[in-house]
Amino acid sequence: MKIYKDGKVKHVNSVEYYRSYEKQKIKLFRKYSDQKLIDSFNSITRRYSHLNARAIELDSLKKEINKRFDVSGIPDVMDKKNSYSKYPIYLKNNKIYKYREIFNIRLSQEEIELLKENLIKYVKLDDVNELIQKIKQYIDDSKLDE
């Protein structure tokens, strides 16, 4: 295998090169903060790069994430066979979850009143105000999908 280092072409044993690369990544990821580890995982799963290096980096990230956190919520993402993730991951209470598509919806007071009216007319709930508050709170505050 040829590598370019310091402007020169060097011939190296590819097996040794990638083993060394893996050791470097494992050491590096051990030093990462929890958030930096998650950010790195999200970054690499969305990009395309040299397949061998990317596979080694991703596998090393997964190993470190598995050591530190509960990944039972995302077994499909942490599967060794899976090298891409449709959704980024996040950490909450030492457990890893997948973000789902997030829609940031902000309702005006007029829209909230219209929603209340329609709920009263069509749903006929006794406690519409409580339901509205829960919906509004969910829309405003809870952007994470566990």
N, C-alpha and C positions, 0 to 999 in steps of 0.2 A: 504494500500500500504506500502511496506517496502522500506526504503531507508537506505543507509549505510553512516554514517557520523562519523568521528573520530574513525573509526574502529569498530563501534557498529551498530547493526541493530535497527532501530527505526520504529515504526508504525505511519503513518500519514494519515490524510484524504487526498485522492488524489485530490479532487476538490480544497480544500484549498491550497494544495501544488502547483498545477499548476496555480492557480490565483496569488499566491505570486510570482511564477516564471515569469509570464507574467508581473507583475508590475515591477519586477527587470529589465527585458529586456527593457521595455518601457523607464524607467529612464535611463538606460545605453545608448540606441540608441539616445536619445535626446542630449546626451553629445558628440556624435561622430561627427567628422568633416565630411564634405560631402564625401570626398574620402574614408574615413574609412567606412562609411555607405554603399557605393557602393561596396567596397571590401568585406565587410561582407556578403552582399546579394549574390555576386558572389560565395563566398566560400560555403555558406550554400546550395545554389541551386544545387551544384555539389556533395554534400556528402550525405551519408546515415547515419542516426543516430536514436536514440530513437524517434519514430514517434510523440508522444505527445509533447515532448520538442522541437523537430525540427519544428513542425507545429506552436507552439506558438512563437518560435523565428522568423520564417519566416513571420508570420502574423504581428508581432510587427515591423519587418523591413519594410514590405510593407506599413504599416500605416505611419511610419516616412518618408519614401520616398515619399509617396503621399502627405504628409503635406508640404514637402520642395520643391518638383520639379513638373514640368509638365511631366506627364507620358502618355500623349495622344499618344505618338509614340509607346507605348508597352502595350496596354490594355490587351493583352493575357497574358503577364507576370504578370501584377499586379492584375489579376483576383484572387479572394480569393480561387477559386477552384483549381488553378494551383499551385502545390507545387514543380515543377521542371522546369528548364529552360534549353533549349538546348544551348542557347547562353548567354554569360555574358552580362552585361549591362555597359554603360558608360554615363557620364554626359558631356553635351556640351551646353553652354549658358543656364543653368538652366533647360534643358530638358533631359530626359532620352531616350537613344536609345539602341538597341541591336547590339552587334558586330556580324558580319557575319563571316563566315570562311575567314580568311585572308591569302592571298598568298603573301609572300614577294618575288617579282620577281625583280631581278636586271639584266639589260641588259648590255652586253659589247658594246663597240663602234662598233665592228664588227657586232654584232646582230642588233644594231640600223640601221646601213647602209643597211644590208640585208632586214630589215623590210621596210625601205624607198624604196628600189628598187622594192620590191614586191608590195608595195602600188602603186607605180607609174605605174608598168606594168599592174596590175590587176584592180585597182580601178580607175586609171586615174583621180586623183584629181588635181585640179589646185594648191592648197596650201598644199601640203603634209608635208612640213616642220612644218607648224603650227600644223597640226594634230599630227605629231610625237612628238612635244614638249608637247602637251596636254597629249598624252598617256604616255610619259616618266614622266611627272610631276605627273600624277595620280598614276603610278606604284611606283614612288619613295617617294612621299609625302603623299598621301591620303590612309591611311590604314583603315580608319573608313568607315563603310557603314551605312548611315542613313536610 
